[in-house]
Amino acid sequence: MIRGVIVDDDPMVRTGLRLILGKPDLDLPGEAGDGRQAMKVIRELGRTRC
């Protein structure tokens, strides 16, 4: 299983990427609009796994 976060400043692009990349072996639990938000999402996701 591959796990990742979609990051783009355009919400429509993020939606499109989620649709394109939405495969059974790919887990996309979060999205962010920029790098700063991405790091926050990644930290939060890391806490939920513990």
N, C-alpha and C positions, 0 to 999 in steps of 0.2 A: 504494500500500500504506500502510495506517495501522498504526502500531506503538504499543502501549500496555502498561501494567502494571495489573493488577487489584489494588485495595486495599480491604480490608474486614477488620474484626476477627473476623468469623465465617467459618470455613473452608467451611461449607455454602453460604453466600452467594457466596463466591468461586467455588466449583464451579458453582453455578447460573449466575452471570454468564458464566463461561467457556463453558458450554453454550449460553446464549442468544446471546452475542456471537461465537461461533465461526464466522465467515464467511471465505470464501476471501481477501477483500481486507483482512482484519484480522489482524495478527500480535500475539499476546499471549504474549510470551516469559517473563513473570515474574509473580509474585504476592507480596503483602506483607500483613501483618496490621495495620500502622499506618503513619503518615507517616514515621517514622524508618526503618523497614524498607524502605519504598518508595524513599526516597532512596538507600539502600544498594544496592538491586536496580538502580535506574536507573543509578547510577555504574558498577556491575559490567557491566551490559549495554553501556554506552558504551565501556568498555575492550575488550570482546570484538569490537566493530565496527572498532576501529583496526587 
